[in-house]
Amino acid sequence: MTDICAVLITAPDADWLASLVHGMVSDRLCATGHISPTRSIYRWAGEVHDTTEALATLRTVTDRVPEISARVKSEHPYEVPSLITVPINDATADYRAWIIEQTSPA
């Protein structure tokens, strides 16, 4: 069985993140991406920051994660982008099949 997962990515700008996700969906790296505003509190360069960011949650197959990671590292405006992969252990059979179909090479 093909493993599916969620990939979480934060960015400073929702429009930039939407453009990144749109490209990844078009290139079949992920089946879908959901973008939400989020408040991030973190330490960077010795200071605590409290900022608004955008959070994308992608649905994909684990085989596509290296390509997603490479694209994020290449295009992301942050020096150290946040990219976290979480396994999806339970999903309906139809949804799992749809993710696999949408991320298969055309």
C-alpha positions in Angstrom: 0.0 0.0 0.0 1.3 3.5 -0.9 1.9 5.7 2.2 0.2 9.1 2.2 1.1 12.0 4.4 0.5 15.7 5.2 3.3 18.2 4.7 3.1 21.4 6.7 4.9 24.5 5.4 4.8 28.0 6.9 5.6 31.2 5.1 5.5 35.0 5.7 2.9 35.7 3.0 -0.3 33.8 2.1 -0.2 34.8 -1.6 3.4 33.6 -2.0 2.5 30.3 -0.3 -0.6 29.9 -2.5 1.6 30.4 -5.6 4.0 27.7 -4.3 1.2 25.3 -3.6 -0.5 26.0 -6.9 2.7 25.1 -8.7 3.1 21.9 -6.7 -0.5 20.8 -7.4 0.0 21.6 -11.1 3.2 19.5 -11.1 1.4 16.6 -9.3 3.7 16.8 -6.2 0.6 17.0 -4.0 -3.1 16.4 -4.5 -4.2 19.4 -2.5 -3.0 22.2 -0.3 -5.0 24.1 2.3 -3.7 27.5 3.4 -4.7 29.1 6.7 -3.5 32.1 8.6 -1.5 31.2 11.7 0.2 33.0 14.6 3.8 31.9 15.1 5.8 32.6 18.3 9.4 31.5 17.9 13.0 32.4 18.8 15.2 33.6 16.0 18.6 35.3 16.1 18.4 35.6 19.9 15.0 37.3 20.0 11.5 36.0 20.5 9.2 36.9 17.6 5.4 36.9 17.5 4.2 37.1 13.9 1.4 36.3 11.6 2.3 33.7 8.9 0.5 31.5 6.5 0.4 27.7 7.0 -0.1 25.3 4.1 -1.1 21.7 4.7 -0.5 19.5 1.7 -1.8 16.0 1.1 0.6 13.8 -0.9 2.4 10.4 -1.1 5.6 10.0 0.8 7.5 9.3 -2.4 6.9 12.9 -3.4 8.2 14.5 -0.2 11.9 14.8 -1.3 10.8 16.8 -4.4 8.5 19.0 -2.3 11.4 19.6 0.2 13.8 20.5 -2.6 11.4 22.9 -4.1 10.6 24.6 -0.7 14.4 24.9 0.0 15.0 26.4 -3.4 12.2 28.9 -3.5 11.3 29.8 0.1 12.1 33.3 1.3 13.2 32.0 4.8 16.7 31.0 5.6 15.4 28.0 7.5 11.9 27.1 6.2 9.6 25.1 8.3 8.7 21.9 6.5 7.3 19.0 8.6 5.9 15.7 7.3 3.2 13.9 9.3 2.0 10.4 8.3 -1.7 9.9 7.6 -2.4 6.6 9.3 -6.1 6.5 8.6 -8.1 7.9 5.7 -11.1 6.7 3.7 -10.2 4.4 0.9 -11.6 6.8 -1.7 -9.6 9.8 -0.3 -6.4 7.8 -0.2 -7.0 6.6 -3.8 -7.6 10.2 -4.9 -4.4 11.4 -3.4 -2.4 8.6 -5.0 -4.1 9.2 -8.4 -3.5 13.0 -8.3 0.2 12.6 -7.4 1.0 9.9 -10.0 2.9 11.1 -13.1 0.6 12.0 -15.9 
